[in-house]
Amino acid sequence: MKKKIYRVISIVSLVVMAGAILSLLYTFYLYQKSNKEYLALSRAAHIRTQSEQAPEPAQEKAEPQQGEEPEQAEAAELHAVNPIDFAYLKSVNQDIVGWVEVEGTPIDYPVLFDDSNFVYYLNHNHAGAYTPYGAVFMLGYNTPDFSDFNTVIYGHNIVDGSMFGALHDFEDQEFFDKNKLILVYTPERRLVYQIFAAYRTDNLDQVQNFDFETPEGRQEYIDRIYTHDVRAILDPEITVTPDDRIITLSTCIANYAYRYLVQGVLISDEEALSIAAP
């Protein structure tokens, strides 16, 4: 009887182990699949610059037409370049409202606007397919044009460093000092943020739990940032005021009671013209 019991226990244990291994393999497969899909989307969304395109015969610079001011003829040169094909991205998913890149990291992803009641893009990708990889997204508490005092962008902490896993690189002081820019493109604008803080914080929502409607409330939040001392690196040379706009990139850590944030203050907001051929 004891032998039969041991045999049953052994069989059940093997089945459980096999199920766990298959689950891990399936999760790994989903991660790999999602990573390839995002790389393909990135290649399709980035418009090739003139230097990357096949060389064309040199042409003389066109003279302004009669009645056209030289300033008008060169107006496009006064604006930032938008290398992201938002017409293509909108054909993929209307929820794509921006594109984010972080200096020194592989973070190079579309930003999706998620105003659902169940955080849809926590476990769905840009194409709406289920994946534990999720997407990089903002919630409906923010406005999708990045005009709020604090725009919060979420992404999973993937172990291979993809999605927002690379944010943890900013825990290193040398890396933090060398990589200071967050770049965001929208269909109309190019936004540049300078990173001023990277730290672990509690799991409170960064928008709903703070008062950003008044200068006093915004200042209180800024002061709170500089009180963090656990896994925190702060740039004391950058002054953030209630009149500024900041971006918060948020990801999880092993302890789900906490989040890891990288924050930047807006230093440039320009109209961005597409370099796509008309």
C-alpha positions as CSV (number, residue, x, y, z in Angstrom):
1,M,0.0,0.0,0.0
2,K,2.8,2.4,0.9
3,K,4.5,1.7,-2.4
4,K,1.3,2.6,-4.3
5,I,1.0,5.8,-2.3
6,Y,4.6,6.7,-3.1
7,R,4.1,5.9,-6.7
8,V,1.0,8.1,-6.9
9,I,2.8,10.9,-5.2
10,S,5.7,10.6,-7.6
11,I,3.5,10.6,-10.6
12,V,1.6,13.7,-9.3
13,S,4.9,15.5,-8.6
14,L,6.1,14.7,-12.1
15,V,2.9,16.0,-13.6
16,V,3.1,19.2,-11.5
17,M,6.8,19.7,-12.5
18,A,6.0,19.1,-16.2
19,G,3.1,21.6,-16.0
20,A,5.4,24.2,-14.4
21,I,8.1,23.7,-17.0
22,L,5.5,23.9,-19.9
23,S,4.1,27.1,-18.3
24,L,7.6,28.7,-18.1
25,L,8.3,27.6,-21.7
26,Y,5.0,29.1,-22.9
27,T,5.7,32.3,-21.1
28,F,9.2,32.5,-22.6
29,Y,7.7,31.9,-26.0
30,L,5.2,34.7,-25.5
31,Y,8.0,37.1,-24.4
32,Q,10.1,36.2,-27.4
33,K,7.1,36.6,-29.8
34,S,6.1,40.0,-28.3
35,N,9.7,41.2,-28.5
36,K,9.9,40.3,-32.2
37,E,6.5,42.0,-32.9
38,Y,7.7,45.2,-31.2
39,L,10.9,45.2,-33.1
40,A,9.0,44.8,-36.4
41,L,6.7,47.6,-35.4
42,S,9.6,49.8,-34.6
43,R,11.2,49.2,-38.0
44,A,7.9,49.9,-39.7
45,A,7.2,53.0,-37.7
46,H,10.6,54.8,-38.0
47,I,10.7,56.7,-41.2
48,R,14.0,56.5,-43.0
49,T,15.9,59.7,-42.9
50,Q,17.3,61.3,-46.1
51,S,20.8,60.0,-45.2
52,E,19.5,56.5,-44.9
53,Q,17.6,56.6,-48.2
54,A,19.3,55.8,-51.6
55,P,21.3,58.8,-52.7
56,E,19.6,61.0,-55.3
57,P,21.2,63.3,-57.8
58,A,22.2,66.6,-56.2
59,Q,19.7,69.4,-56.8
60,E,20.0,73.1,-56.4
61,K,18.0,74.6,-53.6
62,A,14.7,75.9,-54.9
63,E,14.3,79.6,-55.0
64,P,11.3,81.0,-53.2
65,Q,8.3,81.4,-55.5
66,Q,7.1,84.9,-56.5
67,G,5.4,86.5,-53.5
68,E,6.7,83.9,-51.1
69,E,8.9,85.2,-48.3
70,P,12.3,83.4,-47.8
71,E,11.2,82.7,-44.2
72,Q,8.2,80.8,-45.5
73,A,10.2,78.8,-47.9
74,E,12.5,77.6,-45.1
75,A,9.9,77.3,-42.4
76,A,10.2,73.5,-42.3
77,E,13.8,73.8,-41.3
78,L,12.8,75.7,-38.2
79,H,10.8,72.8,-36.8
80,A,11.9,69.6,-35.2
81,V,11.9,66.4,-37.3
82,N,9.3,63.7,-36.5
83,P,10.8,60.4,-37.7
84,I,7.7,58.4,-36.5
85,D,5.1,57.4,-39.1
86,F,2.0,58.1,-37.0
87,A,-0.3,57.5,-40.0
88,Y,0.9,53.9,-40.1
89,L,0.7,53.5,-36.3
90,K,-2.9,54.8,-36.3
91,S,-3.8,52.2,-38.9
92,V,-2.4,49.6,-36.5
93,N,-4.2,51.0,-33.4
94,Q,-6.0,54.3,-32.8
95,D,-4.9,54.1,-29.1
96,I,-1.3,54.9,-30.1
97,V,-0.7,58.5,-29.0
98,G,3.0,58.8,-28.8
99,W,6.4,57.1,-29.1
100,V,9.0,57.1,-26.3
101,E,12.8,56.6,-26.4
102,V,15.1,56.7,-23.4
103,E,18.8,57.6,-23.9
104,G,21.2,54.7,-23.3
105,T,18.5,52.1,-23.2
106,P,16.6,49.8,-25.6
107,I,13.4,51.6,-24.7
108,D,11.9,52.5,-28.1
109,Y,8.2,51.9,-28.0
110,P,4.7,53.2,-28.9
111,V,2.7,54.7,-26.1
112,L,-0.9,53.6,-25.9
113,F,-3.7,55.4,-24.2
114,D,-5.7,53.1,-21.9
115,D,-8.9,54.6,-20.6
116,S,-10.5,51.2,-19.9
117,N,-11.6,50.2,-16.4
118,F,-9.4,47.1,-16.3
119,V,-6.0,48.3,-17.5
120,Y,-6.3,46.6,-20.9
121,Y,-2.7,47.1,-22.0
122,L,-1.3,45.6,-18.9
123,N,-1.6,42.3,-20.7
124,H,-2.3,43.2,-24.3
125,N,0.1,44.5,-26.9
126,H,-0.2,47.2,-29.4
127,A,-2.2,45.0,-31.8
128,G,-4.7,43.9,-29.0
129,A,-3.3,40.4,-28.7
130,Y,-3.0,38.9,-25.2
131,T,0.5,38.7,-23.8
132,P,2.1,39.0,-20.4
133,Y,4.6,41.4,-22.1
134,G,1.8,44.0,-22.2
135,A,2.4,47.4,-23.7
136,V,3.8,50.8,-22.8
137,F,0.8,52.8,-21.8
138,M,-0.7,55.8,-20.0
139,L,-4.0,55.6,-18.1
140,G,-7.1,57.7,-18.6
141,Y,-6.2,59.8,-15.6
142,N,-3.8,61.6,-17.9
143,T,-4.6,63.5,-21.1
144,P,-3.1,61.8,-24.2
145,D,-1.3,64.8,-25.5
146,F,1.3,64.9,-22.6
147,S,0.2,68.3,-21.5
148,D,-0.4,67.4,-17.8
149,F,1.9,68.5,-15.0
150,N,2.8,64.8,-14.5
151,T,2.3,62.3,-17.3
152,V,2.8,58.8,-16.1
153,I,3.8,56.0,-18.5
154,Y,3.7,52.4,-17.4
155,G,5.6,49.3,-18.7
156,H,6.5,45.9,-17.4
157,N,9.8,45.0,-15.8
158,I,10.8,42.2,-18.2
159,V,13.8,40.2,-17.0
160,D,15.6,40.5,-20.4
161,G,15.6,44.3,-20.0
162,S,13.0,44.9,-22.6
163,M,9.9,47.0,-22.2
164,F,10.6,49.1,-19.0
165,G,13.1,46.5,-17.5
166,A,15.9,48.8,-18.6
167,L,14.7,51.6,-16.2
168,H,16.6,49.7,-13.5
169,D,19.8,50.6,-15.2
170,F,19.3,54.1,-13.6
171,E,20.0,52.6,-10.2
172,D,23.6,52.9,-11.1
173,Q,25.0,56.4,-10.5
174,E,27.4,56.4,-13.4
175,F,24.6,55.3,-15.8
176,F,22.3,58.0,-14.4
177,D,24.9,60.7,-14.9
178,K,25.6,59.7,-18.5
179,N,22.1,59.2,-19.8
180,K,19.8,62.1,-19.1
181,L,17.2,62.4,-21.9
182,I,13.8,61.0,-22.5
183,L,12.4,61.7,-26.0
184,V,8.7,61.6,-26.8
185,Y,7.1,62.1,-30.2
186,T,3.4,62.7,-30.8
187,P,1.7,63.2,-34.1
188,E,2.4,66.9,-33.9
189,R,5.2,67.5,-31.4
190,R,8.7,66.5,-30.2
191,L,9.1,66.6,-26.4
192,V,12.5,66.3,-24.7
193,Y,12.8,65.7,-21.0
194,Q,15.9,65.8,-18.8
195,I,16.0,63.1,-16.2
196,F,16.3,64.4,-12.7
197,A,15.2,61.5,-10.5
198,A,15.2,57.7,-10.3
199,Y,14.0,56.0,-7.2
200,R,11.9,53.3,-5.5
201,T,8.6,54.4,-4.1
202,D,5.3,53.0,-2.8
203,N,2.6,51.6,-5.0
204,L,0.4,54.7,-4.8
205,D,-0.9,55.9,-8.2
206,Q,1.1,58.9,-9.2
207,V,-1.8,60.9,-10.5
208,Q,-4.9,59.9,-8.5
209,N,-3.3,60.2,-5.1
210,F,-1.8,63.7,-5.4
211,D,-3.2,67.2,-5.9
212,F,-1.9,68.6,-9.2
213,E,-4.6,71.2,-9.6
214,T,-2.9,73.9,-7.5
215,P,0.7,75.2,-7.4
216,E,0.9,74.3,-3.7
217,G,-0.1,70.7,-4.4
218,R,2.4,70.4,-7.3
219,Q,5.2,71.8,-5.1
220,E,4.3,69.4,-2.3
221,Y,4.7,66.5,-4.8
222,I,8.0,67.9,-6.0
223,D,9.3,68.1,-2.5
224,R,8.2,64.6,-1.9
225,I,10.3,63.4,-4.8
226,Y,13.4,64.8,-3.2
227,T,12.7,63.1,0.2
228,H,13.2,59.6,-1.3
229,D,16.4,57.9,0.0
230,V,15.8,54.2,-0.8
231,R,17.4,53.2,-4.1
232,A,17.2,56.9,-5.0
233,I,19.4,58.9,-7.3
234,L,18.5,62.6,-7.6
235,D,20.1,65.4,-9.6
236,P,20.3,68.4,-7.2
237,E,21.4,70.7,-10.0
238,I,18.0,70.5,-11.8
239,T,15.3,72.7,-10.3
240,V,11.7,71.5,-10.9
241,T,8.9,74.0,-10.3
242,P,5.1,73.8,-10.2
243,D,5.0,75.5,-13.6
244,D,7.0,72.7,-15.2
245,R,5.8,69.6,-16.9
246,I,7.3,66.2,-15.9
247,I,7.1,62.7,-17.2
248,T,7.2,59.6,-15.0
249,L,8.2,56.3,-16.3
250,S,7.0,53.6,-13.9
251,T,7.8,49.9,-13.7
252,C,7.6,47.2,-11.0
253,I,10.2,45.6,-8.8
254,A,10.3,42.1,-7.3
255,N,8.3,43.4,-4.3
256,Y,5.0,44.4,-5.9
257,A,4.3,46.8,-3.0
258,Y,6.7,49.2,-4.6
259,R,7.4,50.8,-8.0
260,Y,10.6,52.0,-9.6
261,L,10.3,55.5,-11.2
262,V,12.5,57.5,-13.6
263,Q,11.4,61.1,-14.0
264,G,12.3,63.9,-16.3
265,V,11.4,67.5,-16.6
266,L,10.4,69.0,-20.0
267,I,13.2,71.1,-21.5
268,S,11.9,71.3,-25.1
269,D,8.5,71.3,-26.7
270,E,8.6,71.8,-30.5
271,E,6.3,71.4,-33.4
272,A,7.6,68.3,-35.2
273,L,7.1,67.9,-38.9
274,S,7.1,64.5,-40.5
275,I,10.0,63.7,-42.8
276,A,7.8,61.2,-44.8
277,A,7.6,61.8,-48.5
278,P,4.4,63.7,-49.4
